Amino acid sequence: MRIDPHQVAVVEELKAYASQARALKAEHGFANRRDLSLANLATPEDAQILSANRDKLVRVIGAREIKFVTTPPAGAPAAVTPLGTLYLVDLSAAMDVATERQRLTKELEKLAQHIASTEARLANPAFAGKAPAAVIAGAQRQLAELQAKRAELERLLAALPPA
């Protein structure tokens, strides 16, 4: 039996997506509600993965549906996942903007620390000189993903309505 590394990565992304969706629901006090609609802003490749697994994800997350959007819903609570940005929709009126701003800021601060440590590791001559090329490439890929997530979180913060 041969294990396909790409499929293993897809399964890990789906697990992270479901976990982050459930955490987002819980952070906003909707952990037990199964009638919530979720919206996802994703690349076509990520949307294809989500579409193929939508029914399972809806059950695991505990939602009514997952819709795909091309523009982010204004003011909706969001989480940046490996498969795009996930939004709790139809909740913007119930959302506490100050709490959402605080949550996103805290997530950004954690991410900034992670980015700084990854940049420091890559800038360290001892690491760069001794690590195999595959390890350095992996660290560079991780840094690019972290920077993209930071940009998305900054966009989400800027899109929040004034407090």
Backbone as CSV, one residue per row, in Angstrom:
resi,resn,N_x,N_y,N_z,CA_x,CA_y,CA_z,C_x,C_y,C_z
1,MET,0.845,-1.176,0.000,0.000,0.000,0.000,0.894,1.245,0.000
2,ARG,0.579,2.194,-0.860,1.336,3.433,-0.984,0.498,4.586,-0.444
3,ILE,1.091,5.358,0.439,0.392,6.508,1.018,0.723,7.735,0.181
4,ASP,-0.318,8.427,-0.224,-0.166,9.632,-1.037,0.042,10.830,-0.104
5,PRO,1.240,11.421,-0.117,1.517,12.556,0.785,0.583,13.746,0.557
6,HIS,0.158,13.948,-0.685,-0.764,15.056,-0.968,-2.099,14.840,-0.255
7,GLN,-2.614,13.618,-0.307,-3.888,13.326,0.353,-3.764,13.429,1.868
8,VAL,-2.606,13.044,2.404,-2.368,13.190,3.843,-2.428,14.675,4.217
9,ALA,-1.815,15.520,3.398,-1.842,16.962,3.654,-3.261,17.515,3.574
10,VAL,-4.050,17.027,2.619,-5.444,17.470,2.473,-6.246,17.102,3.721
11,VAL,-6.060,15.892,4.209,-6.779,15.457,5.420,-6.393,16.337,6.608
12,GLU,-5.120,16.669,6.730,-4.677,17.543,7.823,-5.311,18.930,7.702
13,GLU,-5.403,19.443,6.471,-6.039,20.746,6.263,-7.521,20.700,6.628
14,LEU,-8.204,19.617,6.270,-9.623,19.464,6.608,-9.818,19.383,8.122
15,LYS,-8.936,18.663,8.797,-9.025,18.567,10.253,-8.821,19.934,10.899
16,ALA,-7.835,20.683,10.411,-7.586,22.023,10.957,-8.766,22.948,10.683
17,TYR,-9.348,22.850,9.495,-10.504,23.668,9.119,-11.663,23.407,10.089
18,ALA,-11.988,22.136,10.305,-13.096,21.783,11.200,-12.808,22.258,12.623
19,SER,-11.593,22.088,13.064,-11.226,22.499,14.416,-11.341,24.014,14.580
20,GLN,-10.864,24.763,13.593,-10.935,26.215,13.682,-12.377,26.708,13.567
21,ALA,-13.193,26.034,12.776,-14.603,26.417,12.657,-15.319,26.207,13.993
22,ARG,-15.069,25.079,14.635,-15.706,24.810,15.929,-15.221,25.798,16.982
23,ALA,-13.938,26.137,16.936,-13.395,27.106,17.891,-14.018,28.488,17.667
24,LEU,-14.194,28.881,16.407,-14.817,30.170,16.095,-16.242,30.217,16.633
25,LYS,-16.997,29.136,16.433,-18.354,29.067,16.973,-18.338,29.205,18.494
26,ALA,-17.426,28.492,19.142,-17.357,28.515,20.599,-16.963,29.900,21.119
27,GLU,-16.007,30.551,20.456,-15.563,31.881,20.888,-16.691,32.901,20.867
28,HIS,-17.666,32.677,20.008,-18.774,33.623,19.887,-20.057,33.108,20.537
29,GLY,-19.933,32.055,21.327,-21.078,31.553,22.088,-22.084,30.766,21.272
30,PHE,-21.672,30.203,20.143,-22.583,29.453,19.286,-22.193,27.981,19.152
31,ALA,-21.478,27.470,20.133,-20.954,26.105,20.040,-22.053,25.070,19.819
32,ASN,-23.207,25.248,20.435,-24.268,24.241,20.343,-25.271,24.499,19.222
33,ARG,-25.152,25.611,18.556,-26.119,25.923,17.486,-25.749,25.216,16.203
34,ARG,-26.677,24.472,15.664,-26.446,23.743,14.422,-27.166,24.395,13.248
35,ASP,-27.768,25.567,13.485,-28.500,26.239,12.416,-27.716,27.410,11.823
36,LEU,-26.420,27.488,12.131,-25.593,28.577,11.623,-25.163,28.333,10.188
37,SER,-25.091,29.409,9.450,-24.523,29.350,8.106,-23.090,29.832,8.183
38,LEU,-22.227,29.138,7.476,-20.832,29.528,7.382,-20.559,29.948,5.945
39,ALA,-19.699,30.922,5.782,-19.281,31.339,4.443,-17.779,31.158,4.356
40,ASN,-17.312,30.771,3.188,-15.887,30.534,3.006,-15.390,31.278,1.777
41,LEU,-14.314,32.021,1.961,-13.638,32.720,0.874,-12.337,31.967,0.639
42,ALA,-12.222,31.292,-0.505,-11.082,30.406,-0.736,-10.630,30.456,-2.183
43,THR,-9.435,29.941,-2.399,-8.940,29.777,-3.767,-9.783,28.702,-4.442
44,PRO,-9.793,28.654,-5.757,-10.559,27.593,-6.439,-10.123,26.188,-6.027
45,GLU,-8.825,25.983,-5.802,-8.338,24.661,-5.388,-8.881,24.291,-4.004
46,ASP,-8.822,25.252,-3.073,-9.328,24.990,-1.724,-10.842,24.805,-1.729
47,ALA,-11.542,25.591,-2.546,-13.001,25.447,-2.646,-13.363,24.060,-3.176
48,GLN,-12.569,23.543,-4.084,-12.822,22.203,-4.616,-12.672,21.144,-3.520
49,ILE,-11.646,21.280,-2.696,-11.452,20.342,-1.573,-12.632,20.431,-0.614
50,LEU,-13.045,21.656,-0.285,-14.163,21.841,0.635,-15.463,21.312,0.045
51,SER,-15.699,21.559,-1.231,-16.925,21.075,-1.881,-17.008,19.557,-1.834
52,ALA,-15.894,18.904,-2.078,-15.877,17.441,-2.082,-16.154,16.868,-0.694
53,ASN,-15.920,17.664,0.340,-16.077,17.175,1.717,-17.113,17.969,2.504
54,ARG,-17.933,18.743,1.813,-18.862,19.663,2.471,-19.819,18.964,3.436
55,ASP,-20.458,17.879,3.019,-21.434,17.210,3.893,-20.797,16.729,5.190
56,LYS,-19.624,16.147,5.084,-18.928,15.674,6.288,-18.552,16.852,7.186
57,LEU,-18.051,17.913,6.573,-17.648,19.079,7.358,-18.829,19.714,8.083
58,VAL,-19.950,19.827,7.406,-21.148,20.401,8.028,-21.528,19.597,9.275
59,ARG,-21.476,18.268,9.169,-21.802,17.421,10.331,-20.772,17.578,11.442
60,VAL,-19.500,17.558,11.100,-18.442,17.632,12.108,-18.429,18.987,12.805
61,ILE,-18.623,20.049,12.026,-18.604,21.404,12.584,-19.884,21.693,13.362
62,GLY,-20.980,21.117,12.912,-22.264,21.406,13.535,-22.846,22.686,12.982
63,ALA,-23.034,22.714,11.674,-23.568,23.902,11.008,-24.697,23.490,10.074
64,ARG,-25.444,24.468,9.611,-26.508,24.197,8.642,-25.927,24.060,7.249
65,GLU,-24.977,24.955,6.910,-24.420,24.938,5.567,-23.087,25.662,5.525
66,ILE,-22.343,25.395,4.468,-21.134,26.140,4.149,-21.333,26.686,2.745
67,LYS,-21.334,28.021,2.636,-21.486,28.672,1.336,-20.124,29.181,0.896
68,PHE,-19.941,29.274,-0.405,-18.714,29.835,-0.940,-19.008,31.239,-1.420
69,VAL,-18.173,32.178,-1.021,-18.372,33.577,-1.373,-17.151,34.103,-2.113
70,THR,-17.363,35.144,-2.882,-16.255,35.770,-3.595,-15.840,37.091,-2.961
71,THR,-16.693,37.625,-2.088,-16.337,38.813,-1.320,-16.656,38.533,0.144
72,PRO,-15.836,39.027,1.036,-16.062,38.737,2.456,-17.314,39.421,2.985
73,PRO,-18.098,38.717,3.817,-19.262,39.348,4.439,-18.800,40.447,5.403
74,ALA,-19.355,41.611,5.271,-18.931,42.754,6.089,-19.223,42.520,7.561
75,GLY,-18.196,42.691,8.373,-18.356,42.648,9.816,-18.608,41.291,10.424
76,ALA,-18.515,40.222,9.669,-18.782,38.886,10.206,-17.548,38.360,10.931
77,PRO,-17.731,37.676,12.060,-16.595,37.052,12.737,-15.929,36.057,11.786
78,ALA,-14.599,36.006,11.822,-13.884,35.180,10.856,-12.688,34.488,11.483
79,ALA,-12.244,33.437,10.812,-11.022,32.720,11.175,-10.291,32.383,9.885
80,VAL,-8.985,32.550,9.901,-8.166,32.197,8.753,-7.761,30.735,8.912
81,THR,-8.153,29.909,7.947,-7.883,28.469,7.995,-6.957,28.081,6.851
82,PRO,-6.457,26.848,6.868,-5.628,26.401,5.740,-6.403,26.339,4.424
83,LEU,-7.724,26.354,4.496,-8.555,26.250,3.299,-9.368,27.513,3.064
84,GLY,-8.789,28.654,3.387,-9.462,29.923,3.149,-9.926,30.578,4.435
85,THR,-10.611,31.695,4.279,-11.135,32.424,5.434,-12.585,32.025,5.647
86,LEU,-12.887,31.626,6.872,-14.208,31.134,7.249,-14.938,32.211,8.039
87,TYR,-16.196,32.453,7.699,-17.004,33.486,8.355,-18.260,32.877,8.954
88,LEU,-18.659,33.376,10.130,-19.972,33.081,10.689,-20.890,34.153,10.113
89,VAL,-21.828,33.773,9.280,-22.663,34.775,8.615,-23.992,34.949,9.335
90,ASP,-24.657,36.024,9.036,-25.938,36.388,9.632,-25.818,36.640,11.130
91,LEU,-24.597,36.927,11.582,-24.387,37.184,13.008,-23.819,38.565,13.261
92,SER,-23.586,39.339,12.228,-22.890,40.604,12.416,-23.635,41.525,13.389
93,ALA,-24.946,41.425,13.428,-25.704,42.265,14.357,-25.484,41.815,15.803
94,ALA,-25.255,40.514,15.994,-25.065,39.979,17.337,-23.603,40.027,17.776
95,MET,-22.696,40.401,16.886,-21.274,40.371,17.187,-20.864,41.568,18.030
96,ASP,-20.041,41.309,19.012,-19.438,42.356,19.821,-18.146,42.762,19.114
97,VAL,-18.144,43.923,18.502,-17.017,44.376,17.693,-15.748,44.479,18.534
98,ALA,-15.859,44.977,19.748,-14.681,45.136,20.608,-14.061,43.779,20.928
99,THR,-14.894,42.801,21.211,-14.399,41.456,21.516,-13.751,40.829,20.283
100,GLU,-14.361,41.010,19.126,-13.797,40.466,17.881,-12.469,41.144,17.561
101,ARG,-12.384,42.440,17.767,-11.137,43.168,17.527,-10.045,42.652,18.470
102,GLN,-10.413,42.433,19.716,-9.454,41.935,20.702,-8.982,40.522,20.326
103,ARG,-9.892,39.672,19.889,-9.543,38.302,19.510,-8.589,38.299,18.320
104,LEU,-8.920,39.092,17.292,-8.070,39.151,16.110,-6.701,39.749,16.435
105,THR,-6.662,40.762,17.295,-5.398,41.375,17.688,-4.522,40.372,18.432
106,LYS,-5.127,39.618,19.315,-4.389,38.600,20.070,-3.826,37.535,19.120
107,GLU,-4.631,37.113,18.162,-4.175,36.123,17.181,-3.033,36.695,16.337
108,LEU,-3.128,37.971,15.976,-2.072,38.633,15.202,-0.769,38.702,15.998
109,GLU,-0.862,38.990,17.286,0.332,39.072,18.126,1.029,37.714,18.217
110,LYS,0.240,36.661,18.391,0.814,35.311,18.435,1.498,34.973,17.119
111,LEU,0.846,35.326,16.042,1.370,35.056,14.709,2.662,35.842,14.471
112,ALA,2.711,37.087,14.937,3.911,37.912,14.776,5.105,37.276,15.479
113,GLN,4.884,36.691,16.653,5.961,36.008,17.371,6.464,34.803,16.575
114,HIS,5.543,34.066,16.010,5.894,32.884,15.227,6.671,33.284,13.971
115,ILE,6.236,34.357,13.325,6.931,34.855,12.134,8.342,35.305,12.509
116,ALA,8.471,36.029,13.609,9.784,36.518,14.038,10.735,35.361,14.327
117,SER,10.244,34.317,14.982,11.123,33.182,15.290,11.512,32.427,14.015
118,THR,10.598,32.311,13.070,10.909,31.639,11.806,11.911,32.459,11.007
119,GLU,11.732,33.783,10.973,12.686,34.650,10.269,14.065,34.575,10.919
120,ALA,14.105,34.558,12.243,15.383,34.477,12.956,16.086,33.154,12.661
121,ARG,15.309,32.083,12.624,15.886,30.768,12.320,16.477,30.766,10.916
122,LEU,15.753,31.321,9.955,16.249,31.352,8.574,17.453,32.288,8.424
123,ALA,17.521,33.343,9.227,18.635,34.283,9.147,19.871,33.791,9.895
124,ASN,19.710,32.778,10.716,20.823,32.236,11.501,21.772,31.475,10.573
125,PRO,23.035,31.919,10.459,23.980,31.245,9.559,24.235,29.786,9.950
126,ALA,24.168,29.496,11.245,24.391,28.119,11.688,23.280,27.200,11.170
127,PHE,22.048,27.698,11.207,20.924,26.901,10.693,21.010,26.789,9.184
128,ALA,21.183,27.917,8.524,21.205,27.942,7.058,22.359,27.126,6.494
129,GLY,23.483,27.101,7.204,24.645,26.373,6.702,24.599,24.881,6.943
130,LYS,23.872,24.457,7.961,23.885,23.035,8.330,22.616,22.282,7.946
131,ALA,21.510,22.980,7.841,20.228,22.310,7.580,20.166,21.830,6.125
132,PRO,19.530,20.677,5.909,19.339,20.207,4.537,18.450,21.186,3.755
133,ALA,18.614,21.179,2.454,17.861,22.095,1.589,16.354,21.934,1.768
134,ALA,15.896,20.689,1.965,14.459,20.443,2.135,13.928,21.099,3.410
135,VAL,14.734,21.108,4.468,14.315,21.721,5.733,14.237,23.242,5.569
136,ILE,15.216,23.811,4.902,15.207,25.263,4.664,14.019,25.638,3.782
137,ALA,13.770,24.854,2.742,12.624,25.128,1.867,11.318,25.036,2.649
138,GLY,11.213,24.069,3.551,10.012,23.928,4.385,9.822,25.132,5.298
139,ALA,10.905,25.610,5.868,10.824,26.785,6.745,10.434,28.023,5.941
140,GLN,10.957,28.148,4.725,10.595,29.286,3.877,9.123,29.212,3.468
141,ARG,8.656,28.007,3.170,7.240,27.822,2.815,6.351,28.166,4.005
142,GLN,6.758,27.714,5.197,6.001,28.019,6.415,5.958,29.526,6.651
143,LEU,7.080,30.208,6.438,7.126,31.650,6.619,6.177,32.348,5.652
144,ALA,6.153,31.913,4.411,5.246,32.511,3.426,3.786,32.309,3.832
145,GLU,3.449,31.122,4.335,2.079,30.850,4.783,1.710,31.726,5.973
146,LEU,2.645,31.880,6.909,2.397,32.714,8.082,2.211,34.176,7.682
147,GLN,3.007,34.646,6.743,2.879,36.029,6.291,1.553,36.249,5.565
148,ALA,1.102,35.270,4.806,-0.195,35.384,4.131,-1.331,35.411,5.156
149,LYS,-1.199,34.593,6.194,-2.218,34.583,7.243,-2.232,35.923,7.983
150,ARG,-1.047,36.487,8.220,-0.974,37.799,8.880,-1.674,38.858,8.028
151,ALA,-1.429,38.844,6.736,-2.062,39.820,5.852,-3.585,39.682,5.887
152,GLU,-4.074,38.458,5.913,-5.526,38.232,5.967,-6.091,38.709,7.308
153,LEU,-5.410,38.434,8.408,-5.883,38.902,9.716,-5.895,40.431,9.776
154,GLU,-4.875,41.057,9.204,-4.847,42.521,9.179,-6.005,43.066,8.349
155,ARG,-6.328,42.385,7.240,-7.463,42.807,6.424,-8.771,42.659,7.214
156,LEU,-8.907,41.555,7.963,-10.112,41.341,8.762,-10.251,42.422,9.842
157,LEU,-9.152,42.767,10.483,-9.192,43.827,11.491,-9.603,45.163,10.885
158,ALA,-9.057,45.473,9.728,-9.386,46.738,9.070,-10.851,46.777,8.612
159,ALA,-11.418,45.609,8.328,-12.801,45.556,7.832,-13.828,45.653,8.950
160,LEU,-13.408,45.529,10.203,-14.375,45.626,11.303,-14.944,47.035,11.379
161,PRO,-16.233,47.128,11.695,-16.817,48.464,11.854,-16.208,49.160,13.066
162,PRO,-16.204,50.486,13.076,-15.648,51.211,14.238,-16.406,50.842,15.515
163,ALA,-15.678,50.803,16.594,-16.274,50.417,17.887,-17.192,51.483,18.433
